[in-house]
Amino acid sequence: MHNLNRWYWLVLPLVLLAGCSQVYYNTMEKFGFEKRDILVDRVEDARDAQQDAKDEFSSALEEFQAMFGREESDLQDQYDTLSDAYDDSLSAANKVRKRIDAVEDVSAALFREWEEELELYSNAQLRQDSAAKLRTTKRDYQQLIQAMRAAESRMDPVLRVLQDQVLYLKHNLNARAINRLQGELKSVEKDVARLIQEMEKSIAESEAFIRQMERI
């Protein structure tokens, strides 16, 4: 796979100047990178961002679990660690959203171009073959983006609960407050488990889509 990230930073000033992602795609094509290459690269980026988010949410859960059974003298350090884990999870979640948005942007441009180019064929058999590949790619892409958005939707409930815990403990850092939050632990564990399951499904869909695109 081409190192498109390096080219991104070279082309970025042109994109900012024009204020249009189409300028980026057109410029990249001049360097030999087609929209399909960019799509695959962005799917890989989204997959990696989801893996990072999965790890960050798992870490945040572990820090929340570690709050219980601590000596009161240790609570401040543990709270600071939990707060940092929440911030890292929020940052990872925002990165996932941006990566998925970038996938949707280039896919829309790719499919629009592909459909327009079908009209340019003079050979009916080649046109039919290309149209069939387009339908297959669209179908696979819909499975991919649905899995990505499903995983994304699971992040917000976990973030809200973690934020509540951090805010509450910020002003109530004592053993009684910790005991009060213990009733939330099972719910948090359940939400994180669902999130990880959806993330793993989305990551698997990403890898399957990448393999399919490389065969076309």
BASE-265293 format. One line per 10 residues: for each residue x, y, z of N, C-alpha, C, O. Coordinates in steps of 0.1 Angstrom, whole numbers, plus 5000, padded with zeros to 4 digits. Layout:
! residues N
X:Y:Z:X:Y:Z:X:Y:Z:X:Y:Z  ...
END
This chain:
! residues 216
5008:4988:5000:5000:5000:5000:5009:5012:5000:5019:5013:5007  5005:5022:4992:5013:5035:4991:5012:5042:5004:5003:5041:5012  5023:5050:5006:5023:5058:5018:5016:5071:5015:5022:5081:5013  5002:5070:5016:4994:5082:5012:4995:5093:5023:4992:5105:5020  4998:5089:5036:4998:5099:5046:5009:5110:5043:5008:5122:5046  5020:5105:5038:5031:5114:5034:5027:5124:5023:5030:5136:5024  5020:5119:5013:5015:5127:5003:5004:5137:5008:5003:5148:5003  4996:5132:5018:4986:5141:5023:4991:5154:5028:4985:5164:5025  5002:5153:5035:5008:5166:5041:5014:5174:5030:5015:5187:5032  5018:5168:5019:5023:5176:5008:5012:5184:5000:5014:5195:4996
5001:5177:4999:4990:5183:4992:4980:5191:5000:4973:5199:4995  4981:5190:5013:4972:5197:5023:4971:5212:5020:4960:5217:5020  4982:5219:5018:4981:5233:5016:4972:5237:5004:4964:5247:5004  4972:5229:4993:4963:5231:4982:4949:5229:4985:4940:5236:4981  4946:5219:4993:4933:5215:4998:4927:5227:5006:4916:5231:5004  4935:5232:5016:4931:5243:5024:4928:5255:5016:4919:5263:5019  4936:5257:5006:4935:5269:4998:4922:5269:4990:4915:5279:4988  4919:5257:4984:4907:5256:4976:4894:5253:4985:4883:5255:4980  4896:5247:4997:4885:5244:5005:4876:5233:5000:4864:5233:5002  4882:5224:4993:4874:5213:4987:4882:5200:4986:4894:5200:4982
4876:5189:4991:4884:5176:4991:4886:5171:4977:4895:5164:4975  4878:5176:4967:4880:5172:4954:4893:5176:4948:4899:5169:4940  4898:5188:4953:4911:5192:4949:4922:5182:4953:4931:5179:4946  4920:5177:4965:4930:5167:4970:4929:5155:4962:4940:5150:4958  4917:5150:4958:4916:5138:4950:4922:5140:4936:4930:5131:4931  4919:5151:4931:4925:5154:4917:4940:5155:4917:4947:5150:4908  4945:5162:4928:4959:5163:4929:4966:5150:4931:4977:5147:4925  4960:5142:4939:4966:5128:4942:4966:5120:4929:4976:5112:4927  4956:5121:4921:4956:5113:4909:4967:5117:4900:4972:5109:4892  4971:5130:4900:4983:5134:4892:4996:5128:4897:5005:5126:4889
4996:5124:4909:5008:5117:4915:5006:5101:4913:5015:5094:4918  4995:5097:4907:4993:5083:4905:4985:5075:4915:4985:5063:4915  4978:5083:4924:4970:5077:4935:4955:5079:4931:4950:5090:4932  4949:5068:4928:4935:5068:4924:4926:5068:4937:4931:5066:4948  4913:5072:4935:4904:5072:4947:4903:5059:4954:4902:5058:4966  4904:5048:4947:4903:5035:4953:4915:5033:4962:4914:5026:4973  4927:5038:4958:4939:5037:4967:4937:5045:4980:4940:5040:4991  4931:5057:4978:4929:5065:4990:4918:5059:4999:4919:5060:5011  4908:5053:4993:4897:5046:5001:4904:5035:5009:4901:5034:5021  4912:5026:5003:4918:5015:5010:4927:5021:5021:4926:5016:5033
4934:5031:5019:4943:5037:5029:4935:5043:5040:4939:5041:5052  4923:5049:5037:4915:5055:5048:4908:5044:5056:4906:5045:5068  4904:5033:5050:4898:5022:5057:4909:5016:5067:4905:5013:5078  4921:5015:5062:4932:5010:5071:4934:5020:5083:4935:5015:5094  4933:5033:5080:4934:5043:5091:4923:5041:5101:4925:5042:5113  4911:5040:5096:4899:5038:5104:4900:5025:5113:4897:5025:5125  4905:5015:5106:4907:5002:5113:4917:5004:5125:4914:4999:5136  4928:5010:5122:4938:5013:5132:4933:5022:5144:4936:5019:5155  4925:5032:5140:4919:5041:5150:4909:5033:5159:4909:5036:5171  4902:5024:5153:4893:5016:5161:4900:5007:5171:4896:5004:5182
4911:5001:5166:4919:4992:5174:4925:5000:5186:4925:4996:5198  4930:5012:5183:4935:5021:5194:4924:5024:5204:4926:5024:5216  4912:5028:5199:4900:5031:5207:4896:5019:5216:4893:5021:5228  4896:5008:5210:4893:4995:5218:4903:4994:5229:4898:4991:5240  4915:4996:5227:4925:4995:5237:4924:5005:5248:4925:5003:5260  4920:5018:5244:4919:5029:5254:4906:5026:5263:4907:5029:5275  4896:5022:5257:4884:5019:5265:4886:5008:5274:4881:5008:5286  4893:4998:5270:4896:4986:5279:4905:4991:5290:4902:4987:5302  4914:5000:5287:4923:5005:5298:4915:5014:5308:4917:5013:5320  4905:5022:5303:4897:5030:5311:4888:5021:5321:4887:5024:5332
4883:5010:5315:4875:5001:5323:4884:4995:5335:4880:4994:5346  4896:4991:5331:4905:4985:5341:4908:4996:5352:4909:4992:5364  4910:5008:5348:4913:5018:5359:4900:5021:5367:4902:5023:5379  4888:5020:5361:4876:5022:5369:4875:5010:5379:4871:5012:5391  4878:4998:5374:4877:4986:5383:4887:4987:5395:4885:4983:5406  4899:4993:5392:4909:4994:5402:4906:5004:5413:4913:5005:5423  4896:5013:5411:4892:5022:5421:4887:5015:5434:4888:5021:5445  4881:5004:5432:4874:4997:5443:4884:4989:5451:4893:4982:5446  4883:4989:5464:4891:4982:5473:4905:4989:5476:4913:4983:5482  4906:5001:5472:4918:5009:5474:4918:5015:5488:4907:5018:5494
4930:5017:5494:4931:5025:5506:4927:5040:5502:4930:5045:5491  4921:5047:5512:4917:5060:5509:4929:5069:5505:4927:5079:5498  4940:5066:5511:4952:5074:5508:4957:5073:5494:4964:5081:5489  4953:5062:5487:4957:5059:5473:4947:5065:5463:4950:5064:5451  4936:5070:5467:4925:5073:5458:4928:5085:5449:4924:5084:5437  4936:5094:5453:4939:5106:5445:4947:5101:5432:4944:5105:5421  4957:5093:5435:4965:5088:5424:4957:5080:5414:4959:5081:5402  4948:5071:5420:4940:5063:5411:4930:5071:5403:4927:5068:5392  4925:5082:5410:4915:5091:5403:4922:5098:5391:4917:5098:5380  4934:5102:5394:4942:5109:5383:4944:5100:5371:4943:5104:5359
4947:5087:5374:4949:5077:5363:4936:5075:5356:4936:5074:5344  4925:5074:5363:4912:5072:5357:4908:5084:5348:4903:5082:5337  4910:5096:5353:4907:5108:5346:4915:5108:5333:4910:5112:5322  4928:5105:5333:4936:5104:5321:4931:5094:5312:4931:5096:5300  4927:5082:5317:4922:5072:5308:4909:5076:5301:4907:5073:5290  4901:5083:5308:4889:5089:5302:4892:5099:5291:4887:5098:5280  4902:5108:5293:4906:5117:5283:4911:5110:5271:4909:5114:5260  4919:5100:5273:4925:5092:5262:4914:5085:5254:4915:5084:5242  4904:5080:5261:4893:5073:5254:4885:5083:5246:4881:5080:5235  4883:5095:5251:4875:5106:5244:4883:5110:5232:4877:5111:5221
4896:5112:5233:4904:5115:5221:4904:5104:5211:4904:5107:5199  4905:5092:5215:4905:5081:5206:4892:5080:5199:4891:5077:5187  4881:5082:5206:4867:5082:5200:4866:5093:5189:4860:5090:5179  4871:5104:5192:4870:5115:5182:4878:5112:5170:4874:5116:5159  4889:5105:5172:4898:5101:5160:4890:5091:5152:4891:5092:5140  4883:5082:5158:4876:5072:5151:4865:5079:5142:4864:5075:5130  4858:5088:5148:4847:5095:5141:4853:5102:5128:4847:5102:5117  4864:5109:5130:4871:5116:5119:4875:5106:5108:4874:5109:5096  4880:5095:5112:4885:5085:5102:4873:5079:5094:4874:5077:5082  4862:5077:5101:4850:5071:5094:4845:5082:5085:4841:5078:5073
4844:5094:5089:4839:5105:5080:4848:5106:5068:4843:5108:5057  4861:5104:5069:4870:5105:5058:4868:5093:5048:4869:5095:5036  4865:5082:5054:4861:5070:5045:4849:5073:5037:4848:5070:5025  4839:5078:5043:4826:5082:5036:4828:5092:5026:4822:5091:5015  4837:5102:5028:4839:5112:5018:4845:5107:5006:4841:5110:4995  4856:5099:5007:4863:5094:4995:4854:5083:4988:4855:5082:4976  4847:5075:4996:4838:5065:4989:4828:5071:4980:4825:5066:4970  4822:5082:4985:4811:5089:4977:4817:5094:4964:4811:5093:4954  4830:5100:4965:4836:5105:4953:4840:5093:4943:4838:5095:4931  4844:5082:4949:4848:5071:4941:4836:5065:4934:4837:5063:4921
4825:5063:4941:4814:5056:4934:4807:5066:4924:4802:5061:4914  4807:5079:4927:4802:5088:4917:4810:5088:4904:4804:5088:4893  4823:5088:4906:4832:5088:4894:4830:5074:4886:4829:5074:4874  4829:5063:4894:4828:5050:4887:4815:5049:4879:4815:5044:4868  4804:5054:4885:4791:5054:4878:4792:5063:4865:4786:5059:4855  4798:5074:4866:4799:5084:4855:4807:5077:4844:4804:5079:4832  4818:5070:4847:4827:5064:4837:4820:5052:4830:4825:5049:4819  4810:5046:4836:4803:5035:4829:4797:5040:4816:4796:5032:4806  4793:5053:4816:4787:5058:4803:4797:5060:4792:4793:5063:4781  4810:5059:4795:4820:5062:4785:4825:5050:4778:4832:5051:4768
4821:5038:4782:4825:5026:4775:4818:5024:4762:4806:5028:4760  4825:5020:4752:4819:5016:4739:4817:5001:4738:4809:4996:4730  4825:4994:4747:4824:4979:4747:4814:4975:4758:4816:4977:4770  4803:4969:4753:4792:4966:4763:4796:4956:4773:4792:4956:4785  4804:4946:4769:4809:4935:4778:4817:4941:4790:4816:4938:4801  4826:4950:4786:4835:4956:4796:4827:4965:4805:4829:4966:4817  4817:4972:4799:4808:4980:4808:4801:4972:4818:4800:4975:4830  4795:4960:4813:4788:4952:4822:4797:4946:4833:4792:4945:4845  4809:4943:4830:4818:4937:4840:4822:4948:4850:4822:4945:4862  4824:4960:4846:4827:4971:4855:4815:4974:4864:4817:4977:4876
4803:4974:4858:4791:4977:4866:4789:4966:4876:4784:4969:4887  4792:4953:4873:4791:4943:4883:4800:4944:4894:4797:4942:4906  4813:4948:4891:4823:4951:4901:4818:4963:4910:4821:4962:4922  4812:4973:4904:4808:4984:4912:4797:4980:4922:4797:4984:4933  4787:4972:4917:4777:4967:4926:4782:4959:4938:4778:4961:4949  4792:4950:4935:4798:4942:4945:4805:4951:4955:4804:4949:4967  4813:4961:4950:4820:4970:4959:4811:4978:4968:4814:4980:4979  4800:4983:4962:4790:4990:4969:4784:4982:4980:4782:4986:4992  4781:4969:4977:4775:4960:4987:4785:4958:4999:4781:4959:5010  4797:4955:4995:4807:4953:5006:4810:4965:5014:4812:4965:5026
4809:4977:5007:4812:4989:5014:4800:4992:5024:4803:4997:5035  4788:4989:5020:4777:4992:5029:4778:4983:5042:4775:4988:5053  4782:4971:5040:4785:4962:5052:4795:4968:5061:4794:4968:5073  4806:4974:5054:4817:4980:5062:4812:4992:5069:4815:4993:5081  4806:5001:5063:4803:5014:5069:4792:5012:5080:4792:5019:5090  4783:5002:5078:4773:4999:5088:4780:4994:5101:4776:4998:5112  4790:4986:5099:4797:4980:5110:4805:4991:5117:4806:4992:5130  4811:5000:5110:4819:5011:5115:4810:5020:5124:4813:5024:5135  4798:5024:5118:4789:5033:5125:4783:5026:5137:4780:5033:5147  4781:5013:5136:4775:5006:5148:4785:5006:5159:4781:5009:5171
4798:5004:5156:4808:5005:5167:4810:5019:5172:4811:5021:5184  4809:5029:5163:4810:5043:5167:4798:5046:5177:4801:5053:5187  4786:5041:5175:4775:5045:5183:4776:5039:5197:4770:5044:5206  4784:5028:5198:4786:5022:5212:4796:5030:5220:4797:5028:5232  4803:5039:5214:4813:5047:5222:4807:5057:5231:4811:5059:5243  4796:5064:5226:4790:5075:5234:4785:5070:5248:4787:5077:5258  4777:5059:5248:4772:5055:5262:4783:5052:5272:4782:5056:5283  4794:5046:5267:4805:5044:5276:4812:5057:5280:4815:5058:5292  4814:5066:5271:4820:5079:5274:4812:5086:5284:4817:5093:5293  4798:5086:5282:4790:5093:5292:4791:5088:5306:4792:5095:5316
4791:5075:5307:4792:5068:5320:4805:5071:5327:4806:5075:5338  4816:5070:5319:4829:5073:5324:4831:5088:5328:4837:5091:5338  4825:5096:5320:4825:5111:5324:4818:5113:5337:4823:5121:5346  4807:5107:5339:4799:5108:5351:4808:5104:5363:4808:5110:5374  4815:5092:5362:4823:5087:5373:4834:5097:5376:4837:5100:5388  4841:5102:5366:4852:5111:5368:4847:5124:5374:4853:5129:5383  4836:5130:5369:4830:5142:5375:4826:5140:5390:4829:5149:5398  4820:5129:5393:4815:5126:5406:4827:5125:5416:4827:5131:5427  4837:5117:5411:4848:5115:5420:4857:5128:5422:4864:5129:5432  4856:5136:5412:4864:5149:5413:4861:5156:5426:4870:5162:5432
4848:5156:5430:4844:5164:5442:4840:5155:5454:4835:5160:5464  4841:5142:5452:4837:5132:5462:4847:5121:5463:4843:5109:5462  4860:5124:5465:4870:5114:5465:4872:5108:5479:4881:5112:5486  4863:5099:5482:4864:5092:5495:4858:5078:5494:4852:5075:5484  4860:5070:5504:4856:5056:5504:4841:5055:5502:4837:5045:5495  4834:5064:5508:4819:5063:5507:4815:5065:5492:4806:5058:5487  4821:5075:5486:4818:5078:5472:4821:5066:5463:4814:5062:5454  4833:5060:5466:4837:5048:5458:4827:5037:5459:4823:5030:5449  4823:5034:5471:4813:5023:5474:4800:5026:5466:4793:5017:5461  4796:5039:5466:4784:5043:5459:4785:5040:5444:4775:5036:5438
4796:5042:5438:4798:5039:5424:4800:5025:5420:4799:5021:5409  4802:5016:5430:4804:5002:5427:4792:4996:5420:4793:4986:5413  4780:5001:5423:4768:4996:5417:4768:4999:5402:4761:4992:5395  4776:5008:5397:4777:5011:5383:4787:5002:5375:4787:5002:5363  4795:4995:5383:4805:4987:5377:4800:4977:5367:4806:4976:5355  4790:4969:5370:4785:4959:5361:4780:4965:5348:4782:4960:5337  4773:4977:5349:4768:4983:5337:4779:4988:5328:4778:4986:5316  4790:4994:5334:4801:4998:5326:4808:4986:5320:4811:4987:5308  4810:4976:5327:4816:4964:5321:4808:4958:5309:4814:4954:5299  4795:4959:5311:4786:4954:5300:4787:4963:5288:4788:4958:5277
4787:4976:5290:4788:4985:5279:4801:4984:5271:4802:4984:5259  4812:4983:5279:4825:4981:5273:4826:4968:5265:4832:4968:5254  4821:4958:5271:4821:4945:5264:4813:4946:5250:4818:4940:5240  4802:4952:5250:4794:4954:5238:4802:4962:5228:4803:4959:5216  4809:4973:5233:4817:4982:5224:4828:4974:5218:4830:4975:5206  4835:4966:5226:4847:4958:5221:4842:4948:5210:4849:4946:5200  4830:4942:5213:4825:4933:5203:4822:4939:5190:4825:4934:5179  4816:4951:5190:4813:4959:5178:4825:4963:5171:4826:4963:5159  4835:4968:5179:4848:4972:5173:4855:4961:5166:4860:4962:5155  4855:4949:5172:4861:4937:5166:4854:4933:5153:4861:4930:5143
4841:4934:5153:4833:4932:5141:4837:4942:5130:4839:4938:5118  4838:4954:5134:4841:4965:5124:4855:4963:5119:4858:4965:5107  4864:4960:5127:4878:4957:5123:4879:4946:5113:4886:4946:5103  4872:4935:5116:4871:4923:5107:4865:4927:5094:4870:4923:5083  4855:4935:5094:4848:4940:5081:4858:4949:5073:4859:4948:5061  4866:4957:5080:4876:4965:5074:4886:4957:5067:4890:4959:5055  4891:4947:5073:4902:4938:5068:4896:4930:5056:4903:4928:5046  4883:4926:5057:4877:4919:5045:4875:4928:5033:4878:4924:5022  4872:4940:5036:4870:4950:5025:4883:4953:5018:4884:4954:5006  4893:4955:5026:4906:4958:5021:4911:4946:5012:4916:4949:5001
4909:4934:5016:4913:4923:5008:4905:4922:4995:4910:4919:4984  4892:4925:4996:4884:4925:4984:4888:4936:4974:4888:4933:4962  4891:4948:4979:4895:4959:4970:4909:4956:4963:4911:4960:4952  4917:4948:4970:4930:4945:4964:4929:4934:4954:4938:4933:4945  4918:4927:4953:4915:4917:4943:4909:4923:4930:4910:4917:4920  4903:4934:4932:4896:4940:4920:4906:4945:4910:4902:4951:4900
END
